[in-house]
Amino acid sequence: MPLTISRLRPDTYYQYKTSNNHTGFFKTAHEPGRTSTKTDDLFTFFTSSCIKPHFPYNPLHHPLVIPGFRHLSPWISRLHPQFMLFLGDFIYIDVPRRFGADIETYRQEYRMVYNSPDWPSVSENLPWIHVLDDHEIANDWDKNTTGLYVAAADPWINYHVSVNPPKVRPEASYFSFVHGPAAFFLLDTRRYRSSEFAAPSNSSSKTMLGAQQLEDLLAWLYKPVPSGIRWKIIVSSVPFTKNWQVGTQDTWGGYLAERQVILKSMWDVGSSGEIQIVVLSGDRHEFAATAFPPPKGGKWPRSATVHEFSTSPLSQFYLPVRTYAQMDEEDVAIKFVPWFCALI
């Protein structure tokens, strides 16, 4: 149940304690455009995606153990992150198999994560902010709000949306907020998209975001920000690059016309040299950093280059084969790290 506490000071640590003996600390956000002397003026947050309890399976372990949380926990006290920006697949409703399609089945999957003995170690002193991806609904979901979406949306709304930053508009399922030196826009890449295979990847008839969300994203990109904000960070549950060679149609590689519209706006904003544009994504169970430089000889300077950091999984299987490779000069590979069961 969400609880709103008013009259808190910015950049301040608070302790909480509940009647059932849950206790922990939280730190309020920096003022817009400012960092904190308490953290040596560093601005740190975590980002990852993809959780499946009790994977890899070990009969000697607790049935809800989450090994990735055990990797994550020690770094909270070392790095003092402001929050966890979780990029989707908080549950895997269909892995290893689906046990139902009703609301209670979806709720139960969320509760298994929250009931893990490892959950308190990564949540008592760390706020979590969420976006939605496919496995909270069904693999590679592209059917909007039909069918399974109604049952799947219930726990997503009650457990995550209810405590997320403000929605961009009341009826939307995408969010934006400002925290210290960065402004964030959290996309919904599932609810509004057209079918992956409805048209070719470069067709202007395909949309990942839908008309309204695209309009809101572009308006946010061009919107002036308070002094001191140096980054605009776009959060996408699926990779922005087309360099992933498996399941490309499910990523922005399947929606290239709309991606190009967004890139041009990113380059416009980055041309001033005052704001850097960054994309954060998850989903792929591998890490990759990719650059999107503006076309050579165009109106945009090289300094307007957009960068993406795709990090996953927090606690899931790794892919035994490499699926990321640079194909052209539009999506430039910077770093690729495969074969890890936990990436943050």
Salt bridges, closest charged atoms under 4 A:
ASP11 OD1 - LYS27 NZ 2.37
ASP11 OD1 - HIS30 ND1 3.45
GLU31 OE1 - ARG34 NH1 2.93
ASP94 OD1 - HIS135 ND1 2.82
GLU104 OE1 - ARG107 NH1 3.99
GLU104 OE2 - ARG111 NH1 2.73
GLU109 OE1 - LYS52 NZ 3.89
ASP118 OD1 - ARG70 NE 2.80
ASP133 OD1 - ARG190 NE 2.92
ASP134 OD2 - HIS135 NE2 3.80
ASP134 OD1 - ARG190 NH2 3.99
ASP142 OD1 - LYS143 NZ 3.68
ASP154 OD2 - ARG107 NE 2.65
GLU196 OE2 - ARG193 NH1 3.61
ASP216 OD2 - ARG169 NE 2.80
ASP250 OD1 - ARG190 NH1 2.83
ASP250 OD1 - ARG193 NH1 3.26
ASP268 OD1 - LYS299 NZ 3.95
ASP328 OD2 - LYS242 NZ 3.19
GLU330 OE1 - LYS242 NZ 2.82
ASP331 OD1 - LYS242 NZ 2.93
ASP331 OD2 - ARG259 NH1 2.83
